[in-house]
């Protein structure tokens, strides 16, 4: 949650910086970069958090036994 908040706050600060300092083509290019960061932050927050923590996503094909056991335990609950 904190990483997502940091990403959102940095996006807001970056947007304000762009609005105050740039104009013309540099504003458009920087605006596109800002939109990219917003899409990553809002669309894929779990991937962004895993990236910043240096972790990786556990998928069912990577750890079949873990996935099977976790699914059985979740089904019991």
mmCIF file of the N, C-alpha and C atoms, coordinates in Angstrom:
data_MODEL
# 
_entry.id   MODEL 
# 
loop_
_atom_site.group_PDB 
_atom_site.id 
_atom_site.type_symbol 
_atom_site.label_atom_id 
_atom_site.label_alt_id 
_atom_site.label_comp_id 
_atom_site.label_asym_id 
_atom_site.label_entity_id 
_atom_site.label_seq_id 
_atom_site.pdbx_PDB_ins_code 
_atom_site.Cartn_x 
_atom_site.Cartn_y 
_atom_site.Cartn_z 
_atom_site.occupancy 
_atom_site.B_iso_or_equiv 
_atom_site.pdbx_formal_charge 
_atom_site.auth_seq_id 
_atom_site.auth_comp_id 
_atom_site.auth_asym_id 
_atom_site.auth_atom_id 
_atom_site.pdbx_PDB_model_num 
ATOM 1   N N  . UNK A 1 1  ? 0.823   -1.188  0.000   1.00 0.00 ? 1  UNK A N  1 
ATOM 2   C CA . UNK A 1 1  ? 0.000   0.000   0.000   1.00 0.00 ? 1  UNK A CA 1 
ATOM 3   C C  . UNK A 1 1  ? 0.872   1.258   0.000   1.00 0.00 ? 1  UNK A C  1 
ATOM 4   N N  . UNK A 1 2  ? 1.940   1.227   0.774   1.00 0.00 ? 2  UNK A N  1 
ATOM 5   C CA . UNK A 1 2  ? 2.795   2.413   0.844   1.00 0.00 ? 2  UNK A CA 1 
ATOM 6   C C  . UNK A 1 2  ? 3.500   2.679   -0.476  1.00 0.00 ? 2  UNK A C  1 
ATOM 7   N N  . UNK A 1 3  ? 3.905   1.598   -1.171  1.00 0.00 ? 3  UNK A N  1 
ATOM 8   C CA . UNK A 1 3  ? 4.581   1.782   -2.453  1.00 0.00 ? 3  UNK A CA 1 
ATOM 9   C C  . UNK A 1 3  ? 3.622   2.387   -3.462  1.00 0.00 ? 3  UNK A C  1 
ATOM 10  N N  . UNK A 1 4  ? 2.384   1.938   -3.452  1.00 0.00 ? 4  UNK A N  1 
ATOM 11  C CA . UNK A 1 4  ? 1.394   2.491   -4.366  1.00 0.00 ? 4  UNK A CA 1 
ATOM 12  C C  . UNK A 1 4  ? 1.140   3.965   -4.070  1.00 0.00 ? 4  UNK A C  1 
ATOM 13  N N  . UNK A 1 5  ? 1.088   4.314   -2.795  1.00 0.00 ? 5  UNK A N  1 
ATOM 14  C CA . UNK A 1 5  ? 0.910   5.716   -2.412  1.00 0.00 ? 5  UNK A CA 1 
ATOM 15  C C  . UNK A 1 5  ? 2.100   6.555   -2.865  1.00 0.00 ? 5  UNK A C  1 
ATOM 16  N N  . UNK A 1 6  ? 3.298   6.034   -2.720  1.00 0.00 ? 6  UNK A N  1 
ATOM 17  C CA . UNK A 1 6  ? 4.493   6.751   -3.170  1.00 0.00 ? 6  UNK A CA 1 
ATOM 18  C C  . UNK A 1 6  ? 4.455   6.946   -4.678  1.00 0.00 ? 6  UNK A C  1 
ATOM 19  N N  . UNK A 1 7  ? 4.032   5.921   -5.421  1.00 0.00 ? 7  UNK A N  1 
ATOM 20  C CA . UNK A 1 7  ? 3.930   6.048   -6.871  1.00 0.00 ? 7  UNK A CA 1 
ATOM 21  C C  . UNK A 1 7  ? 2.905   7.105   -7.270  1.00 0.00 ? 7  UNK A C  1 
ATOM 22  N N  . UNK A 1 8  ? 1.758   7.099   -6.611  1.00 0.00 ? 8  UNK A N  1 
ATOM 23  C CA . UNK A 1 8  ? 0.734   8.091   -6.931  1.00 0.00 ? 8  UNK A CA 1 
ATOM 24  C C  . UNK A 1 8  ? 1.188   9.503   -6.577  1.00 0.00 ? 8  UNK A C  1 
ATOM 25  N N  . UNK A 1 9  ? 1.820   9.672   -5.424  1.00 0.00 ? 9  UNK A N  1 
ATOM 26  C CA . UNK A 1 9  ? 2.291   10.991  -5.030  1.00 0.00 ? 9  UNK A CA 1 
ATOM 27  C C  . UNK A 1 9  ? 3.388   11.494  -5.969  1.00 0.00 ? 9  UNK A C  1 
ATOM 28  N N  . UNK A 1 10 ? 4.288   10.620  -6.375  1.00 0.00 ? 10 UNK A N  1 
ATOM 29  C CA . UNK A 1 10 ? 5.336   11.042  -7.302  1.00 0.00 ? 10 UNK A CA 1 
ATOM 30  C C  . UNK A 1 10 ? 4.750   11.397  -8.655  1.00 0.00 ? 10 UNK A C  1 
ATOM 31  N N  . UNK A 1 11 ? 3.683   10.710  -9.069  1.00 0.00 ? 11 UNK A N  1 
ATOM 32  C CA . UNK A 1 11 ? 3.016   11.052  -10.319 1.00 0.00 ? 11 UNK A CA 1 
ATOM 33  C C  . UNK A 1 11 ? 2.381   12.432  -10.237 1.00 0.00 ? 11 UNK A C  1 
ATOM 34  N N  . UNK A 1 12 ? 1.758   12.733  -9.126  1.00 0.00 ? 12 UNK A N  1 
ATOM 35  C CA . UNK A 1 12 ? 1.149   14.051  -8.936  1.00 0.00 ? 12 UNK A CA 1 
ATOM 36  C C  . UNK A 1 12 ? 2.223   15.144  -8.936  1.00 0.00 ? 12 UNK A C  1 
ATOM 37  N N  . UNK A 1 13 ? 3.306   14.920  -8.214  1.00 0.00 ? 13 UNK A N  1 
ATOM 38  C CA . UNK A 1 13 ? 4.392   15.911  -8.164  1.00 0.00 ? 13 UNK A CA 1 
ATOM 39  C C  . UNK A 1 13 ? 5.009   16.101  -9.547  1.00 0.00 ? 13 UNK A C  1 
ATOM 40  N N  . UNK A 1 14 ? 5.210   15.003  -10.263 1.00 0.00 ? 14 UNK A N  1 
ATOM 41  C CA . UNK A 1 14 ? 5.765   15.084  -11.612 1.00 0.00 ? 14 UNK A CA 1 
ATOM 42  C C  . UNK A 1 14 ? 4.821   15.855  -12.538 1.00 0.00 ? 14 UNK A C  1 
ATOM 43  N N  . UNK A 1 15 ? 3.519   15.610  -12.427 1.00 0.00 ? 15 UNK A N  1 
ATOM 44  C CA . UNK A 1 15 ? 2.542   16.337  -13.234 1.00 0.00 ? 15 UNK A CA 1 
ATOM 45  C C  . UNK A 1 15 ? 2.545   17.820  -12.948 1.00 0.00 ? 15 UNK A C  1 
ATOM 46  N N  . UNK A 1 16 ? 2.611   18.182  -11.673 1.00 0.00 ? 16 UNK A N  1 
ATOM 47  C CA . UNK A 1 16 ? 2.678   19.604  -11.316 1.00 0.00 ? 16 UNK A CA 1 
ATOM 48  C C  . UNK A 1 16 ? 3.956   20.251  -11.829 1.00 0.00 ? 16 UNK A C  1 
ATOM 49  N N  . UNK A 1 17 ? 5.056   19.532  -11.737 1.00 0.00 ? 17 UNK A N  1 
ATOM 50  C CA . UNK A 1 17 ? 6.331   20.026  -12.245 1.00 0.00 ? 17 UNK A CA 1 
ATOM 51  C C  . UNK A 1 17 ? 6.246   20.290  -13.744 1.00 0.00 ? 17 UNK A C  1 
ATOM 52  N N  . UNK A 1 18 ? 5.634   19.349  -14.468 1.00 0.00 ? 18 UNK A N  1 
ATOM 53  C CA . UNK A 1 18 ? 5.485   19.528  -15.918 1.00 0.00 ? 18 UNK A CA 1 
ATOM 54  C C  . UNK A 1 18 ? 4.623   20.739  -16.241 1.00 0.00 ? 18 UNK A C  1 
ATOM 55  N N  . UNK A 1 19 ? 3.529   20.882  -15.542 1.00 0.00 ? 19 UNK A N  1 
ATOM 56  C CA . UNK A 1 19 ? 2.589   21.959  -15.807 1.00 0.00 ? 19 UNK A CA 1 
ATOM 57  C C  . UNK A 1 19 ? 3.232   23.331  -15.579 1.00 0.00 ? 19 UNK A C  1 
ATOM 58  N N  . UNK A 1 20 ? 4.098   23.425  -14.558 1.00 0.00 ? 20 UNK A N  1 
ATOM 59  C CA . UNK A 1 20 ? 4.701   24.709  -14.201 1.00 0.00 ? 20 UNK A CA 1 
ATOM 60  C C  . UNK A 1 20 ? 5.906   25.042  -15.081 1.00 0.00 ? 20 UNK A C  1 
ATOM 61  N N  . UNK A 1 21 ? 6.717   24.051  -15.435 1.00 0.00 ? 21 UNK A N  1 
ATOM 62  C CA . UNK A 1 21 ? 8.009   24.366  -16.048 1.00 0.00 ? 21 UNK A CA 1 
ATOM 63  C C  . UNK A 1 21 ? 8.078   24.210  -17.553 1.00 0.00 ? 21 UNK A C  1 
ATOM 64  N N  . UNK A 1 22 ? 7.314   23.303  -18.143 1.00 0.00 ? 22 UNK A N  1 
ATOM 65  C CA . UNK A 1 22 ? 7.527   23.001  -19.555 1.00 0.00 ? 22 UNK A CA 1 
ATOM 66  C C  . UNK A 1 22 ? 6.442   23.594  -20.441 1.00 0.00 ? 22 UNK A C  1 
ATOM 67  N N  . UNK A 1 23 ? 6.776   23.669  -21.748 1.00 0.00 ? 23 UNK A N  1 
ATOM 68  C CA . UNK A 1 23 ? 5.798   24.096  -22.745 1.00 0.00 ? 23 UNK A CA 1 
ATOM 69  C C  . UNK A 1 23 ? 6.207   23.497  -24.089 1.00 0.00 ? 23 UNK A C  1 
ATOM 70  N N  . UNK A 1 24 ? 5.258   23.431  -25.008 1.00 0.00 ? 24 UNK A N  1 
ATOM 71  C CA . UNK A 1 24 ? 5.553   22.946  -26.351 1.00 0.00 ? 24 UNK A CA 1 
ATOM 72  C C  . UNK A 1 24 ? 5.733   21.445  -26.430 1.00 0.00 ? 24 UNK A C  1 
ATOM 73  N N  . UNK A 1 25 ? 6.685   21.032  -27.268 1.00 0.00 ? 25 UNK A N  1 
ATOM 74  C CA . UNK A 1 25 ? 6.917   19.616  -27.531 1.00 0.00 ? 25 UNK A CA 1 
ATOM 75  C C  . UNK A 1 25 ? 7.412   18.879  -26.292 1.00 0.00 ? 25 UNK A C  1 
ATOM 76  N N  . UNK A 1 26 ? 8.213   19.545  -25.476 1.00 0.00 ? 26 UNK A N  1 
ATOM 77  C CA . UNK A 1 26 ? 8.708   18.881  -24.265 1.00 0.00 ? 26 UNK A CA 1 
ATOM 78  C C  . UNK A 1 26 ? 7.567   18.592  -23.290 1.00 0.00 ? 26 UNK A C  1 
ATOM 79  N N  . UNK A 1 27 ? 6.559   19.459  -23.259 1.00 0.00 ? 27 UNK A N  1 
ATOM 80  C CA . UNK A 1 27 ? 5.387   19.224  -22.419 1.00 0.00 ? 27 UNK A CA 1 
ATOM 81  C C  . UNK A 1 27 ? 4.598   18.015  -22.925 1.00 0.00 ? 27 UNK A C  1 
ATOM 82  N N  . UNK A 1 28 ? 4.447   17.901  -24.221 1.00 0.00 ? 28 UNK A N  1 
ATOM 83  C CA . UNK A 1 28 ? 3.708   16.778  -24.800 1.00 0.00 ? 28 UNK A CA 1 
ATOM 84  C C  . UNK A 1 28 ? 4.441   15.467  -24.540 1.00 0.00 ? 28 UNK A C  1 
ATOM 85  N N  . UNK A 1 29 ? 5.745   15.437  -24.764 1.00 0.00 ? 29 UNK A N  1 
ATOM 86  C CA . UNK A 1 29 ? 6.535   14.230  -24.534 1.00 0.00 ? 29 UNK A CA 1 
ATOM 87  C C  . UNK A 1 29 ? 6.509   13.836  -23.059 1.00 0.00 ? 29 UNK A C  1 
ATOM 88  N N  . UNK A 1 30 ? 6.685   14.778  -22.196 1.00 0.00 ? 30 UNK A N  1 
ATOM 89  C CA . UNK A 1 30 ? 6.645   14.502  -20.764 1.00 0.00 ? 30 UNK A CA 1 
ATOM 90  C C  . UNK A 1 30 ? 5.244   14.082  -20.315 1.00 0.00 ? 30 UNK A C  1 
ATOM 91  N N  . UNK A 1 31 ? 4.227   14.653  -20.939 1.00 0.00 ? 31 UNK A N  1 
ATOM 92  C CA . UNK A 1 31 ? 2.857   14.247  -20.643 1.00 0.00 ? 31 UNK A CA 1 
ATOM 93  C C  . UNK A 1 31 ? 2.607   12.798  -21.025 1.00 0.00 ? 31 UNK A C  1 
ATOM 94  N N  . UNK A 1 32 ? 3.170   12.352  -22.136 1.00 0.00 ? 32 UNK A N  1 
ATOM 95  C CA . UNK A 1 32 ? 3.046   10.945  -22.527 1.00 0.00 ? 32 UNK A CA 1 
ATOM 96  C C  . UNK A 1 32 ? 3.728   10.030  -21.522 1.00 0.00 ? 32 UNK A C  1 
ATOM 97  N N  . UNK A 1 33 ? 4.878   10.441  -21.023 1.00 0.00 ? 33 UNK A N  1 
ATOM 98  C CA . UNK A 1 33 ? 5.566   9.662   -19.991 1.00 0.00 ? 33 UNK A CA 1 
ATOM 99  C C  . UNK A 1 33 ? 4.725   9.615   -18.726 1.00 0.00 ? 33 UNK A C  1 
ATOM 100 N N  . UNK A 1 34 ? 4.112   10.723  -18.378 1.00 0.00 ? 34 UNK A N  1 
ATOM 101 C CA . UNK A 1 34 ? 3.239   10.775  -17.208 1.00 0.00 ? 34 UNK A CA 1 
ATOM 102 C C  . UNK A 1 34 ? 2.040   9.837   -17.371 1.00 0.00 ? 34 UNK A C  1 
ATOM 103 N N  . UNK A 1 35 ? 1.443   9.809   -18.544 1.00 0.00 ? 35 UNK A N  1 
ATOM 104 C CA . UNK A 1 35 ? 0.320   8.901   -18.795 1.00 0.00 ? 35 UNK A CA 1 
ATOM 105 C C  . UNK A 1 35 ? 0.765   7.452   -18.668 1.00 0.00 ? 35 UNK A C  1 
ATOM 106 N N  . UNK A 1 36 ? 1.975   7.138   -19.146 1.00 0.00 ? 36 UNK A N  1 
ATOM 107 C CA . UNK A 1 36 ? 2.518   5.789   -18.997 1.00 0.00 ? 36 UNK A CA 1 
ATOM 108 C C  . UNK A 1 36 ? 2.626   5.411   -17.521 1.00 0.00 ? 36 UNK A C  1 
ATOM 109 N N  . UNK A 1 37 ? 3.146   6.305   -16.683 1.00 0.00 ? 37 UNK A N  1 
ATOM 110 C CA . UNK A 1 37 ? 3.256   6.026   -15.256 1.00 0.00 ? 37 UNK A CA 1 
ATOM 111 C C  . UNK A 1 37 ? 1.892   5.862   -14.593 1.00 0.00 ? 37 UNK A C  1 
ATOM 112 N N  . UNK A 1 38 ? 0.923   6.649   -15.023 1.00 0.00 ? 38 UNK A N  1 
ATOM 113 C CA . UNK A 1 38 ? -0.430  6.524   -14.458 1.00 0.00 ? 38 UNK A CA 1 
ATOM 114 C C  . UNK A 1 38 ? -1.038  5.173   -14.828 1.00 0.00 ? 38 UNK A C  1 
ATOM 115 N N  . UNK A 1 39 ? -0.854  4.745   -16.067 1.00 0.00 ? 39 UNK A N  1 
ATOM 116 C CA . UNK A 1 39 ? -1.382  3.442   -16.496 1.00 0.00 ? 39 UNK A CA 1 
ATOM 117 C C  . UNK A 1 39 ? -0.733  2.321   -15.707 1.00 0.00 ? 39 UNK A C  1 
ATOM 118 N N  . UNK A 1 40 ? 0.573   2.381   -15.519 1.00 0.00 ? 40 UNK A N  1 
ATOM 119 C CA . UNK A 1 40 ? 1.274   1.354   -14.743 1.00 0.00 ? 40 UNK A CA 1 
ATOM 120 C C  . UNK A 1 40 ? 0.797   1.364   -13.294 1.00 0.00 ? 40 UNK A C  1 
ATOM 121 N N  . UNK A 1 41 ? 0.665   2.536   -12.707 1.00 0.00 ? 41 UNK A N  1 
ATOM 122 C CA . UNK A 1 41 ? 0.289   2.639   -11.299 1.00 0.00 ? 41 UNK A CA 1 
ATOM 123 C C  . UNK A 1 41 ? -1.141  2.183   -11.054 1.00 0.00 ? 41 UNK A C  1 
ATOM 124 N N  . UNK A 1 42 ? -2.061  2.599   -11.909 1.00 0.00 ? 42 UNK A N  1 
ATOM 125 C CA . UNK A 1 42 ? -3.466  2.267   -11.688 1.00 0.00 ? 42 UNK A CA 1 
ATOM 126 C C  . UNK A 1 42 ? -3.858  0.921   -12.289 1.00 0.00 ? 42 UNK A C  1 
ATOM 127 N N  . UNK A 1 43 ? -3.232  0.537   -13.370 1.00 0.00 ? 43 UNK A N  1 
ATOM 128 C CA . UNK A 1 43 ? -3.592  -0.698  -14.043 1.00 0.00 ? 43 UNK A CA 1 
ATOM 129 C C  . UNK A 1 43 ? -2.895  -1.931  -13.519 1.00 0.00 ? 43 UNK A C  1 
ATOM 130 N N  . UNK A 1 44 ? -1.675  -1.781  -13.080 1.00 0.00 ? 44 UNK A N  1 
ATOM 131 C CA . UNK A 1 44 ? -0.885  -2.924  -12.644 1.00 0.00 ? 44 UNK A CA 1 
ATOM 132 C C  . UNK A 1 44 ? -0.185  -2.643  -11.311 1.00 0.00 ? 44 UNK A C  1 
ATOM 133 N N  . UNK A 1 45 ? -0.914  -2.305  -10.264 1.00 0.00 ? 45 UNK A N  1 
ATOM 134 C CA . UNK A 1 45 ? -0.240  -1.966  -9.002  1.00 0.00 ? 45 UNK A CA 1 
ATOM 135 C C  . UNK A 1 45 ? 0.471   -3.160  -8.371  1.00 0.00 ? 45 UNK A C  1 
ATOM 136 N N  . UNK A 1 46 ? -0.063  -4.369  -8.545  1.00 0.00 ? 46 UNK A N  1 
ATOM 137 C CA . UNK A 1 46 ? 0.579   -5.533  -7.960  1.00 0.00 ? 46 UNK A CA 1 
ATOM 138 C C  . UNK A 1 46 ? 1.932   -5.797  -8.606  1.00 0.00 ? 46 UNK A C  1 
ATOM 139 N N  . UNK A 1 47 ? 2.010   -5.651  -9.928  1.00 0.00 ? 47 UNK A N  1 
ATOM 140 C CA . UNK A 1 47 ? 3.285   -5.841  -10.629 1.00 0.00 ? 47 UNK A CA 1 
ATOM 141 C C  . UNK A 1 47 ? 4.297   -4.772  -10.219 1.00 0.00 ? 47 UNK A C  1 
ATOM 142 N N  . UNK A 1 48 ? 3.839   -3.529  -10.072 1.00 0.00 ? 48 UNK A N  1 
ATOM 143 C CA . UNK A 1 48 ? 4.739   -2.443  -9.677  1.00 0.00 ? 48 UNK A CA 1 
ATOM 144 C C  . UNK A 1 48 ? 5.276   -2.669  -8.269  1.00 0.00 ? 48 UNK A C  1 
ATOM 145 N N  . UNK A 1 49 ? 4.415   -3.092  -7.359  1.00 0.00 ? 49 UNK A N  1 
ATOM 146 C CA . UNK A 1 49 ? 4.848   -3.333  -5.979  1.00 0.00 ? 49 UNK A CA 1 
ATOM 147 C C  . UNK A 1 49 ? 5.840   -4.483  -5.926  1.00 0.00 ? 49 UNK A C  1 
ATOM 148 N N  . UNK A 1 50 ? 5.562   -5.559  -6.648  1.00 0.00 ? 50 UNK A N  1 
ATOM 149 C CA . UNK A 1 50 ? 6.509   -6.683  -6.687  1.00 0.00 ? 50 UNK A CA 1 
ATOM 150 C C  . UNK A 1 50 ? 7.852   -6.243  -7.254  1.00 0.00 ? 50 UNK A C  1 
ATOM 151 N N  . UNK A 1 51 ? 7.833   -5.393  -8.283  1.00 0.00 ? 51 UNK A N  1 
ATOM 152 C CA . UNK A 1 51 ? 9.081   -4.916  -8.874  1.00 0.00 ? 51 UNK A CA 1 
ATOM 153 C C  . UNK A 1 51 ? 9.888   -4.104  -7.869  1.00 0.00 ? 51 UNK A C  1 
ATOM 154 N N  . UNK A 1 52 ? 9.237   -3.179  -7.157  1.00 0.00 ? 52 UNK A N  1 
ATOM 155 C CA . UNK A 1 52 ? 9.951   -2.335  -6.203  1.00 0.00 ? 52 UNK A CA 1 
ATOM 156 C C  . UNK A 1 52 ? 10.431  -3.111  -4.983  1.00 0.00 ? 52 UNK A C  1 
ATOM 157 N N  . UNK A 1 53 ? 9.759   -4.197  -4.638  1.00 0.00 ? 53 UNK A N  1 
ATOM 158 C CA . UNK A 1 53 ? 10.195  -5.022  -3.509  1.00 0.00 ? 53 UNK A CA 1 
ATOM 159 C C  . UNK A 1 53 ? 11.240  -6.044  -3.917  1.00 0.00 ? 53 UNK A C  1 
ATOM 160 N N  . UNK A 1 54 ? 11.465  -6.190  -5.198  1.00 0.00 ? 54 UNK A N  1 
ATOM 161 C CA . UNK A 1 54 ? 12.430  -7.170  -5.669  1.00 0.00 ? 54 UNK A CA 1 
ATOM 162 C C  . UNK A 1 54 ? 11.902  -8.591  -5.568  1.00 0.00 ? 54 UNK A C  1 
ATOM 163 N N  . UNK A 1 55 ? 10.590  -8.737  -5.548  1.00 0.00 ? 55 UNK A N  1 
ATOM 164 C CA . UNK A 1 55 ? 9.968   -10.051 -5.428  1.00 0.00 ? 55 UNK A CA 1 
ATOM 165 C C  . UNK A 1 55 ? 9.505   -10.519 -6.800  1.00 0.00 ? 55 UNK A C  1 
ATOM 166 N N  . UNK A 1 56 ? 8.982   -11.737 -6.831  1.00 0.00 ? 56 UNK A N  1 
ATOM 167 C CA . UNK A 1 56 ? 8.434   -12.243 -8.074  1.00 0.00 ? 56 UNK A CA 1 
ATOM 168 C C  . UNK A 1 56 ? 7.087   -12.890 -7.805  1.00 0.00 ? 56 UNK A C  1 
ATOM 169 N N  . UNK A 1 57 ? 6.273   -12.925 -8.831  1.00 0.00 ? 57 UNK A N  1 
ATOM 170 C CA . UNK A 1 57 ? 4.947   -13.507 -8.718  1.00 0.00 ? 57 UNK A CA 1 
ATOM 171 C C  . UNK A 1 57 ? 5.052   -15.022 -8.795  1.00 0.00 ? 57 UNK A C  1 
ATOM 172 N N  . UNK A 1 58 ? 4.341   -15.712 -7.928  1.00 0.00 ? 58 UNK A N  1 
ATOM 173 C CA . UNK A 1 58 ? 4.321   -17.170 -7.967  1.00 0.00 ? 58 UNK A CA 1 
ATOM 174 C C  . UNK A 1 58 ? 3.152   -17.582 -8.842  1.00 0.00 ? 58 UNK A C  1 
ATOM 175 N N  . UNK A 1 59 ? 3.454   -18.302 -9.888  1.00 0.00 ? 59 UNK A N  1 
ATOM 176 C CA . UNK A 1 59 ? 2.419   -18.750 -10.816 1.00 0.00 ? 59 UNK A CA 1 
ATOM 177 C C  . UNK A 1 59 ? 2.209   -20.245 -10.652 1.00 0.00 ? 59 UNK A C  1 
ATOM 178 N N  . UNK A 1 60 ? 1.075   -20.701 -11.113 1.00 0.00 ? 60 UNK A N  1 
ATOM 179 C CA . UNK A 1 60 ? 0.729   -22.108 -10.930 1.00 0.00 ? 60 UNK A CA 1 
ATOM 180 C C  . UNK A 1 60 ? 1.680   -23.025 -11.677 1.00 0.00 ? 60 UNK A C  1 
ATOM 181 N N  . UNK A 1 61 ? 2.186   -22.611 -12.807 1.00 0.00 ? 61 UNK A N  1 
ATOM 182 C CA . UNK A 1 61 ? 3.083   -23.493 -13.565 1.00 0.00 ? 61 UNK A CA 1 
ATOM 183 C C  . UNK A 1 61 ? 4.493   -23.525 -12.961 1.00 0.00 ? 61 UNK A C  1 
ATOM 184 N N  . UNK A 1 62 ? 4.875   -22.475 -12.214 1.00 0.00 ? 62 UNK A N  1 
ATOM 185 C CA . UNK A 1 62 ? 6.205   -22.442 -11.610 1.00 0.00 ? 62 UNK A CA 1 
ATOM 186 C C  . UNK A 1 62 ? 6.295   -23.354 -10.386 1.00 0.00 ? 62 UNK A C  1 
ATOM 187 N N  . UNK A 1 63 ? 5.334   -23.263 -9.533  1.00 0.00 ? 63 UNK A N  1 
ATOM 188 C CA . UNK A 1 63 ? 5.312   -24.022 -8.286  1.00 0.00 ? 63 UNK A CA 1 
ATOM 189 C C  . UNK A 1 63 ? 4.000   -24.799 -8.208  1.00 0.00 ? 63 UNK A C  1 
ATOM 190 N N  . UNK A 1 64 ? 3.942   -25.904 -8.919  1.00 0.00 ? 64 UNK A N  1 
ATOM 191 C CA . UNK A 1 64 ? 2.683   -26.651 -9.026  1.00 0.00 ? 64 UNK A CA 1 
ATOM 192 C C  . UNK A 1 64 ? 2.225   -27.195 -7.675  1.00 0.00 ? 64 UNK A C  1 
ATOM 193 N N  . UNK A 1 65 ? 3.149   -27.730 -6.887  1.00 0.00 ? 65 UNK A N  1 
ATOM 194 C CA . UNK A 1 65 ? 2.773   -28.286 -5.585  1.00 0.00 ? 65 UNK A CA 1 
ATOM 195 C C  . UNK A 1 65 ? 2.272   -27.198 -4.647  1.00 0.00 ? 65 UNK A C  1 
ATOM 196 N N  . UNK A 1 66 ? 2.950   -26.063 -4.612  1.00 0.00 ? 66 UNK A N  1 
ATOM 197 C CA . UNK A 1 66 ? 2.516   -24.944 -3.770  1.00 0.00 ? 66 UNK A CA 1 
ATOM 198 C C  . UNK A 1 66 ? 1.131   -24.455 -4.189  1.00 0.00 ? 66 UNK A C  1 
ATOM 199 N N  . UNK A 1 67 ? 0.916   -24.317 -5.476  1.00 0.00 ? 67 UNK A N  1 
ATOM 200 C CA . UNK A 1 67 ? -0.366  -23.833 -5.972  1.00 0.00 ? 67 UNK A CA 1 
ATOM 201 C C  . UNK A 1 67 ? -1.487  -24.806 -5.634  1.00 0.00 ? 67 UNK A C  1 
ATOM 202 N N  . UNK A 1 68 ? -1.213  -26.088 -5.790  1.00 0.00 ? 68 UNK A N  1 
ATOM 203 C CA . UNK A 1 68 ? -2.222  -27.103 -5.489  1.00 0.00 ? 68 UNK A CA 1 
ATOM 204 C C  . UNK A 1 68 ? -2.582  -27.075 -4.006  1.00 0.00 ? 68 UNK A C  1 
ATOM 205 N N  . UNK A 1 69 ? -1.568  -27.006 -3.130  1.00 0.00 ? 69 UNK A N  1 
ATOM 206 C CA . UNK A 1 69 ? -1.803  -26.974 -1.685  1.00 0.00 ? 69 UNK A CA 1 
ATOM 207 C C  . UNK A 1 69 ? -2.529  -25.697 -1.275  1.00 0.00 ? 69 UNK A C  1 
ATOM 208 N N  . UNK A 1 70 ? -2.119  -24.566 -1.826  1.00 0.00 ? 70 UNK A N  1 
ATOM 209 C CA . UNK A 1 70 ? -2.772  -23.293 -1.495  1.00 0.00 ? 70 UNK A CA 1 
ATOM 210 C C  . UNK A 1 70 ? -4.233  -23.285 -1.964  1.00 0.00 ? 70 UNK A C  1 
ATOM 211 N N  . UNK A 1 71 ? -4.493  -23.859 -3.133  1.00 0.00 ? 71 UNK A N  1 
ATOM 212 C CA . UNK A 1 71 ? -5.858  -23.917 -3.626  1.00 0.00 ? 71 UNK A CA 1 
ATOM 213 C C  . UNK A 1 71 ? -6.727  -24.798 -2.727  1.00 0.00 ? 71 UNK A C  1 
ATOM 214 N N  . UNK A 1 72 ? -6.173  -25.915 -2.269  1.00 0.00 ? 72 UNK A N  1 
ATOM 215 C CA . UNK A 1 72 ? -6.935  -26.805 -1.381  1.00 0.00 ? 72 UNK A CA 1 
ATOM 216 C C  . UNK A 1 72 ? -7.235  -26.124 -0.058  1.00 0.00 ? 72 UNK A C  1 
ATOM 217 N N  . UNK A 1 73 ? -6.267  -25.413 0.490   1.00 0.00 ? 73 UNK A N  1 
ATOM 218 C CA . UNK A 1 73 ? -6.489  -24.708 1.760   1.00 0.00 ? 73 UNK A CA 1 
ATOM 219 C C  . UNK A 1 73 ? -7.493  -23.574 1.584   1.00 0.00 ? 73 UNK A C  1 
ATOM 220 N N  . UNK A 1 74 ? -7.423  -22.865 0.491   1.00 0.00 ? 74 UNK A N  1 
ATOM 221 C CA . UNK A 1 74 ? -8.375  -21.788 0.240   1.00 0.00 ? 74 UNK A CA 1 
ATOM 222 C C  . UNK A 1 74 ? -9.785  -22.343 0.055   1.00 0.00 ? 74 UNK A C  1 
ATOM 223 N N  . UNK A 1 75 ? -9.877  -23.506 -0.576  1.00 0.00 ? 75 UNK A N  1 
ATOM 224 C CA . UNK A 1 75 ? -11.190 -24.130 -0.770  1.00 0.00 ? 75 UNK A CA 1 
ATOM 225 C C  . UNK A 1 75 ? -11.801 -24.547 0.564   1.00 0.00 ? 75 UNK A C  1 
ATOM 226 N N  . UNK A 1 76 ? -10.954 -25.000 1.497   1.00 0.00 ? 76 UNK A N  1 
ATOM 227 C CA . UNK A 1 76 ? -11.444 -25.409 2.822   1.00 0.00 ? 76 UNK A CA 1 
ATOM 228 C C  . UNK A 1 76 ? -12.022 -24.221 3.577   1.00 0.00 ? 76 UNK A C  1 
ATOM 229 N N  . UNK A 1 77 ? -11.433 -23.058 3.412   1.00 0.00 ? 77 UNK A N  1 
ATOM 230 C CA . UNK A 1 77 ? -11.914 -21.870 4.130   1.00 0.00 ? 77 UNK A CA 1 
ATOM 231 C C  . UNK A 1 77 ? -13.207 -21.382 3.546   1.00 0.00 ? 77 UNK A C  1 
# 
